[in-house]
Amino acid sequence: MRLKDKVALITGAAQGLGAAMATRFAQEGATVFVCDLNTEAGEATAAKIRNSGGKSTFHKLDVACEADWIAVYAAVVAACGRLDVLVNNAGINIRELIEVMAEANFDKMLAVNVKGPFLGIKHAIPLMRKGGGGSIINMSSVCGLVGHRYTPEAYTITKGAVTLMTKTIGVRYAKDNIRCNSIHPSTVDTPLVQILFQDPKRKEERLGEVPLGRLATDLDVANAALYLASDEAAFLNGVSLPVDGGVTAY
Ligand SMILES: NC(=O)c1ccc[n+]([C@@H]2O[C@H](COP(=O)([O-])OP(=O)(O)OC[C@H]3O[C@@H](n4cnc5c(N)ncnc54)[C@H](O)[C@@H]3O)[C@@H](O)[C@H]2O)c1
């Protein structure tokens, strides 16, 4: 059990990559706080984990709302008394080019993708420090490493901010044994992407950029997060880890 006795909070965990990480972490012994805006799907994810013998509860959280963070951490402390792992996974992508994007849409993306992790980390630090340390994992993207030709600008701007948020936190709080690393997936094979791929040109574009010749799976990403969360990664701090089959290697 690679996360035995660890307490983990994952945002955007009702579905997609967040749910895959929650499931994988619970399989390895963690108590997982599944947090999301979507109560119905979040409750279902936590119930599925419990039905498979894992420890998990759902908590409604809007990552852009500081009061929500304070409430959810109070619930974590009441239930477990500690926090070992925070995964800032919730993220949105309003796919509009910069030249047409409304200011309100840009603000929305900043609120979820940048202010969300900022607030989560802000309130996690005192808790982790009290517990002797912790692992913070921020979900960025290949778009947080390079200008990606198929992705509109706002997403890249927010994911780039996540990349350097990770490094500055890793540098500042290493003294408290708090590590902070980011994960940078390329396109993940999800139902959403399958819809996108009904246009064969788009499928060709996305597959064509991956040296390994396939899309990422949610398990590829969950296993990378599991490693960063675990003590096996005790000396990894401030790292930007691509899970991209080599997309950013050339
Ligand atoms: N899927 C990909 O191809 C891919 C590639 C690279 C990076 N990413 C990143 O991985 C993360 C997860 O992506 P996904 O594909 O699983 O997305 P998804 O849309 O399937 O799931 C995102 C979850 O976040 C939740 N959410 C949205 N706004 C929220 C808020 N304000 N507060 C709390 N929860 C909120 C949604 O309800 C949803 O459950 C995102 O940060 C995304 O940018 C995804």
The ligand as an SDF file (V2000), in Angstrom:
LIG
                    3D

 44 48  0  0  0  0  0  0  0  0999 V2000
   -8.4330   15.7560  -20.3880 N   0  0  0  0  0  0  0  0  0  0  0  0
   -7.3190   16.1880  -20.9310 C   0  0  0  0  0  0  0  0  0  0  0  0
   -7.0150   15.8990  -22.1120 O   0  0  0  0  0  0  0  0  0  0  0  0
   -6.3630   17.0440  -20.1090 C   0  0  0  0  0  0  0  0  0  0  0  0
   -5.0620   17.2670  -20.5990 C   0  0  0  0  0  0  0  0  0  0  0  0
   -4.1930   18.0680  -19.8400 C   0  0  0  0  0  0  0  0  0  0  0  0
   -4.6140   18.6000  -18.6380 C   0  0  0  0  0  0  0  0  0  0  0  0
   -5.8820   18.3760  -18.2080 N   0  0  0  0  0  0  0  0  0  0  0  0
   -6.2760   18.9910  -16.9200 C   0  0  0  0  0  0  0  0  0  0  0  0
   -6.6480   17.9760  -16.0230 O   0  0  0  0  0  0  0  0  0  0  0  0
   -7.6510   18.4360  -15.1300 C   0  0  0  0  0  0  0  0  0  0  0  0
   -8.8600   17.5100  -15.1620 C   0  0  0  0  0  0  0  0  0  0  0  0
   -9.3080   17.4090  -16.5000 O   0  0  0  0  0  0  0  0  0  0  0  0
  -10.4940   16.4170  -16.9390 P   0  0  0  0  0  0  0  0  0  0  0  0
  -10.2740   16.1170  -18.3880 O   0  0  0  0  0  0  0  0  0  0  0  0
  -10.6350   15.3000  -15.9750 O   0  0  0  0  0  0  0  0  0  0  0  0
  -11.7290   17.4310  -16.8330 O   0  0  0  0  0  0  0  0  0  0  0  0
  -13.2960   17.1450  -16.6300 P   0  0  0  0  0  0  0  0  0  0  0  0
  -13.9940   18.3120  -17.2510 O   0  0  0  0  0  0  0  0  0  0  0  0
  -13.6750   15.7560  -17.0770 O   0  0  0  0  0  0  0  0  0  0  0  0
  -13.4520   17.2040  -15.0390 O   0  0  0  0  0  0  0  0  0  0  0  0
  -13.2140   18.4010  -14.3420 C   0  0  0  0  0  0  0  0  0  0  0  0
  -13.9700   18.3460  -13.0260 C   0  0  0  0  0  0  0  0  0  0  0  0
  -13.7150   19.6060  -12.3690 O   0  0  0  0  0  0  0  0  0  0  0  0
  -14.9400   20.0510  -11.8100 C   0  0  0  0  0  0  0  0  0  0  0  0
  -14.9020   21.5150  -11.6540 N   0  0  0  0  0  0  0  0  0  0  0  0
  -14.9810   22.4610  -12.6220 C   0  0  0  0  0  0  0  0  0  0  0  0
  -14.9560   23.6850  -12.0670 N   0  0  0  0  0  0  0  0  0  0  0  0
  -14.8490   23.5080  -10.7210 C   0  0  0  0  0  0  0  0  0  0  0  0
  -14.7860   24.3840   -9.6120 C   0  0  0  0  0  0  0  0  0  0  0  0
  -14.8480   25.7230   -9.7640 N   0  0  0  0  0  0  0  0  0  0  0  0
  -14.6510   23.8510   -8.3710 N   0  0  0  0  0  0  0  0  0  0  0  0
  -14.6090   22.5150   -8.1980 C   0  0  0  0  0  0  0  0  0  0  0  0
  -14.6930   21.6220   -9.2060 N   0  0  0  0  0  0  0  0  0  0  0  0
  -14.8110   22.1280  -10.4580 C   0  0  0  0  0  0  0  0  0  0  0  0
  -16.0170   19.5960  -12.7800 C   0  0  0  0  0  0  0  0  0  0  0  0
  -17.2810   19.5450  -12.1570 O   0  0  0  0  0  0  0  0  0  0  0  0
  -15.4900   18.2250  -13.1770 C   0  0  0  0  0  0  0  0  0  0  0  0
  -15.9650   17.2090  -12.3230 O   0  0  0  0  0  0  0  0  0  0  0  0
   -7.9480   19.8810  -15.5520 C   0  0  0  0  0  0  0  0  0  0  0  0
   -7.2030   20.7780  -14.7720 O   0  0  0  0  0  0  0  0  0  0  0  0
   -7.4830   19.9070  -16.9880 C   0  0  0  0  0  0  0  0  0  0  0  0
   -7.1370   21.2150  -17.4130 O   0  0  0  0  0  0  0  0  0  0  0  0
   -6.7620   17.6060  -18.9030 C   0  0  0  0  0  0  0  0  0  0  0  0
  1  2  1  0
  2  3  2  0
  2  4  1  0
  4  5  1  0
  4 44  2  0
  5  6  2  0
  6  7  1  0
  7  8  2  0
  8  9  1  0
  8 44  1  0
  9 10  1  0
  9 42  1  0
 10 11  1  0
 11 12  1  0
 11 40  1  0
 12 13  1  0
 13 14  1  0
 14 15  2  0
 14 16  1  0
 14 17  1  0
 17 18  1  0
 18 19  2  0
 18 20  1  0
 18 21  1  0
 21 22  1  0
 22 23  1  0
 23 24  1  0
 23 38  1  0
 24 25  1  0
 25 26  1  0
 25 36  1  0
 26 27  1  0
 26 35  1  0
 27 28  2  0
 28 29  1  0
 29 30  1  0
 29 35  2  0
 30 31  1  0
 30 32  2  0
 32 33  1  0
 33 34  2  0
 34 35  1  0
 36 37  1  0
 36 38  1  0
 38 39  1  0
 40 41  1  0
 40 42  1  0
 42 43  1  0
M  CHG  2   8   1  16  -1
M  END
$$$$
